[in-house]
Amino acid sequence: MKTFLQTLLICFSLALCALMAFQWVREADLRREVQRLTDSVRNEQEKVRNLQAAISYDEAEIQRLDGLKKQFAQTLESNDVRIVSLTRNLERTAAELKRSESQIKAYKEALETANESIKRQNEDIKRQNEEMAKLAEERNEIVKKFNNMATDYSDLAAKWNKQQEELARAATNAPARQGARNPSIQSSTK
């Protein structure tokens, strides 16, 4: 029985060795699987952290872009208000421009009419100046004639007065001779 027990012991030892070898291989496979799963978990955790960081960055970027969107919306609204205001100002300015153009046209017409009137007045003044010059010449000629006539009249009056004086003196003095002529009459007739 000894051999049987020895054989049985050897068989159990071999079976136990085989079982240990099998468990050792299985354990090595399980450790590799655990390591792979651990590495996979770490990779997934790293990916999750990266994704969470990306999410937080994206959320911050979304908030920033949302703020810009609100700011642009406000700017757009204020621009719309400004555009409406500028459009009204443009329309008002265009209306003023049309009024100004019509006023300028009316002023040009009035200026042309005034210029034509001034030209006619200038022509009338020129004609009147020519007539006044003619009248002045005629007046000057009449004044010369009048002055000549006044001079002649003054000379005649002076001669008449002289003759009257001589006659008055002669009448108070001695009677005149009949044969002699009066010298004052002779001088006045010359």
CYANA upper distance limits for C-alpha pairs under 8 A (distance plus 0.5 A):
  1 MET  CA      5 LEU  CA      6.59
  2 LYS  CA      6 GLN  CA      6.40
  3 THR  CA      7 THR  CA      6.19
  4 PHE  CA      8 LEU  CA      6.28
  5 LEU  CA      9 LEU  CA      6.20
  6 GLN  CA     10 ILE  CA      6.42
  7 THR  CA     11 CYS  CA      6.39
  8 LEU  CA     12 PHE  CA      6.40
  9 LEU  CA     13 SER  CA      6.35
 10 ILE  CA     14 LEU  CA      6.37
 11 CYS  CA     15 ALA  CA      6.30
 12 PHE  CA     16 LEU  CA      6.19
 13 SER  CA     17 CYS  CA      6.39
 14 LEU  CA     18 ALA  CA      6.42
 15 ALA  CA     19 LEU  CA      6.34
 16 LEU  CA     20 MET  CA      6.43
 17 CYS  CA     21 ALA  CA      6.41
 18 ALA  CA     22 PHE  CA      6.37
 19 LEU  CA     23 GLN  CA      6.46
 20 MET  CA     24 TRP  CA      6.26
 21 ALA  CA     25 VAL  CA      6.61
 22 PHE  CA     26 ARG  CA      6.50
 23 GLN  CA     27 GLU  CA      6.13
 24 TRP  CA     28 ALA  CA      6.49
 25 VAL  CA     29 ASP  CA      6.63
 26 ARG  CA     30 LEU  CA      6.54
 27 GLU  CA     31 ARG  CA      6.51
 28 ALA  CA     32 ARG  CA      6.62
 29 ASP  CA     33 GLU  CA      6.55
 30 LEU  CA     34 VAL  CA      6.43
 31 ARG  CA     35 GLN  CA      6.43
 32 ARG  CA     36 ARG  CA      6.47
 33 GLU  CA     37 LEU  CA      6.44
 34 VAL  CA     38 THR  CA      6.36
 35 GLN  CA     39 ASP  CA      6.44
 36 ARG  CA     40 SER  CA      6.38
 37 LEU  CA     41 VAL  CA      6.41
 38 THR  CA     42 ARG  CA      6.55
 39 ASP  CA     43 ASN  CA      6.50
 40 SER  CA     44 GLU  CA      6.49
 41 VAL  CA     45 GLN  CA      6.39
 42 ARG  CA     46 GLU  CA      6.46
 43 ASN  CA     47 LYS  CA      6.50
 44 GLU  CA     48 VAL  CA      6.44
 45 GLN  CA     49 ARG  CA      6.51
 46 GLU  CA     50 ASN  CA      6.49
 47 LYS  CA     51 LEU  CA      6.41
 48 VAL  CA     52 GLN  CA      6.38
 49 ARG  CA     53 ALA  CA      6.48
 50 ASN  CA     54 ALA  CA      6.48
 51 LEU  CA     55 ILE  CA      6.36
 52 GLN  CA     56 SER  CA      6.54
 53 ALA  CA     57 TYR  CA      6.51
 54 ALA  CA     58 ASP  CA      6.29
 55 ILE  CA     59 GLU  CA      6.37
 56 SER  CA     60 ALA  CA      6.60
 57 TYR  CA     61 GLU  CA      6.52
 58 ASP  CA     62 ILE  CA      6.34
 59 GLU  CA     63 GLN  CA      6.55
 60 ALA  CA     64 ARG  CA      6.58
 61 GLU  CA     65 LEU  CA      6.43
 62 ILE  CA     66 ASP  CA      6.28
 63 GLN  CA     67 GLY  CA      6.53
 64 ARG  CA     68 LEU  CA      6.69
 65 LEU  CA     69 LYS  CA      6.40
 66 ASP  CA     70 LYS  CA      6.64
 67 GLY  CA     71 GLN  CA      6.53
 68 LEU  CA     72 PHE  CA      6.38
 69 LYS  CA     73 ALA  CA      6.42
 70 LYS  CA     74 GLN  CA      6.60
 71 GLN  CA     75 THR  CA      6.55
 72 PHE  CA     76 LEU  CA      6.32
 73 ALA  CA     77 GLU  CA      6.61
 74 GLN  CA     78 SER  CA      6.59
 75 THR  CA     79 ASN  CA      6.33
 76 LEU  CA     80 ASP  CA      6.46
 77 GLU  CA     81 VAL  CA      6.71
 78 SER  CA     82 ARG  CA      6.47
 79 ASN  CA     83 ILE  CA      6.32
 80 ASP  CA     84 VAL  CA      6.63
 81 VAL  CA     85 SER  CA      6.66
 82 ARG  CA     86 LEU  CA      6.44
 83 ILE  CA     87 THR  CA      6.35
 84 VAL  CA     88 ARG  CA      6.67
 85 SER  CA     89 ASN  CA      6.65
 86 LEU  CA     90 LEU  CA      6.38
 87 THR  CA     91 GLU  CA      6.58
 88 ARG  CA     92 ARG  CA      6.52
 89 ASN  CA     93 THR  CA      6.38
 90 LEU  CA     94 ALA  CA      6.40
 91 GLU  CA     95 ALA  CA      6.62
 92 ARG  CA     96 GLU  CA      6.66
 93 THR  CA     97 LEU  CA      6.45
 94 ALA  CA     98 LYS  CA      6.69
 95 ALA  CA     99 ARG  CA      6.71
 96 GLU  CA    100 SER  CA      6.41
 97 LEU  CA    101 GLU  CA      6.44
 98 LYS  CA    102 SER  CA      6.64
 99 ARG  CA    103 GLN  CA      6.57
100 SER  CA    104 ILE  CA      6.42
101 GLU  CA    105 LYS  CA      6.55
102 SER  CA    106 ALA  CA      6.62
103 GLN  CA    107 TYR  CA      6.44
104 ILE  CA    108 LYS  CA      6.46
105 LYS  CA    109 GLU  CA      6.69
106 ALA  CA    110 ALA  CA      6.54
107 TYR  CA    111 LEU  CA      6.33
108 LYS  CA    112 GLU  CA      6.51
109 GLU  CA    113 THR  CA      6.58
110 ALA  CA    114 ALA  CA      6.42
111 LEU  CA    115 ASN  CA      6.37
112 GLU  CA    116 GLU  CA      6.57
113 THR  CA    117 SER  CA      6.55
114 ALA  CA    118 ILE  CA      6.45
115 ASN  CA    119 LYS  CA      6.53
116 GLU  CA    120 ARG  CA      6.68
117 SER  CA    121 GLN  CA      6.52
118 ILE  CA    122 ASN  CA      6.35
119 LYS  CA    123 GLU  CA      6.59
120 ARG  CA    124 ASP  CA      6.55
121 GLN  CA    125 ILE  CA      6.41
122 ASN  CA    126 LYS  CA      6.45
123 GLU  CA    127 ARG  CA      6.55
124 ASP  CA    128 GLN  CA      6.41
125 ILE  CA    129 ASN  CA      6.34
126 LYS  CA    130 GLU  CA      6.68
127 ARG  CA    131 GLU  CA      6.70
128 GLN  CA    132 MET  CA      6.39
129 ASN  CA    133 ALA  CA      6.49
130 GLU  CA    134 LYS  CA      6.71
131 GLU  CA    135 LEU  CA      6.50
132 MET  CA    136 ALA  CA      6.37
133 ALA  CA    137 GLU  CA      6.64
134 LYS  CA    138 GLU  CA      6.62
135 LEU  CA    139 ARG  CA      6.40
136 ALA  CA    140 ASN  CA      6.42
137 GLU  CA    141 GLU  CA      6.61
138 GLU  CA    142 ILE  CA      6.57
139 ARG  CA    143 VAL  CA      6.38
140 ASN  CA    144 LYS  CA      6.52
141 GLU  CA    145 LYS  CA      6.60
142 ILE  CA    146 PHE  CA      6.36
143 VAL  CA    147 ASN  CA      6.32
144 LYS  CA    148 ASN  CA      6.46
145 LYS  CA    149 MET  CA      6.40
146 PHE  CA    150 ALA  CA      6.30
147 ASN  CA    151 THR  CA      6.40
148 ASN  CA    152 ASP  CA      6.50
149 MET  CA    153 TYR  CA      6.38
150 ALA  CA    154 SER  CA      6.38
151 THR  CA    155 ASP  CA      6.55
152 ASP  CA    156 LEU  CA      6.47
153 TYR  CA    157 ALA  CA      6.37
154 SER  CA    158 ALA  CA      6.42
155 ASP  CA    159 LYS  CA      6.53
156 LEU  CA    160 TRP  CA      6.47
157 ALA  CA    161 ASN  CA      6.48
158 ALA  CA    162 LYS  CA      6.54
159 LYS  CA    163 GLN  CA      6.46
159 LYS  CA    188 SER  CA      7.10
160 TRP  CA    164 GLN  CA      6.54
161 ASN  CA    165 GLU  CA      6.60
162 LYS  CA    166 GLU  CA      6.64
163 GLN  CA    167 LEU  CA      6.49
163 GLN  CA    184 SER  CA      6.54
163 GLN  CA    185 ILE  CA      7.53
163 GLN  CA    188 SER  CA      8.07
164 GLN  CA    168 ALA  CA      6.43
165 GLU  CA    169 ARG  CA      6.53
166 GLU  CA    170 ALA  CA      6.38
166 GLU  CA    184 SER  CA      7.22
167 LEU  CA    171 ALA  CA      6.49
168 ALA  CA    172 THR  CA      6.87
169 ARG  CA    173 ASN  CA      6.64
170 ALA  CA    174 ALA  CA      7.38
170 ALA  CA    175 PRO  CA      7.79
170 ALA  CA    176 ALA  CA      7.82
171 ALA  CA    175 PRO  CA      7.45
176 ALA  CA    180 ALA  CA      8.19
177 ARG  CA    181 ARG  CA      8.24
181 ARG  CA    185 ILE  CA      8.33
181 ARG  CA    186 GLN  CA      8.09
182 ASN  CA    186 GLN  CA      6.99
183 PRO  CA    187 SER  CA      6.77
184 SER  CA    188 SER  CA      6.62
185 ILE  CA    189 THR  CA      6.58
186 GLN  CA    190 LYS  CA      6.79
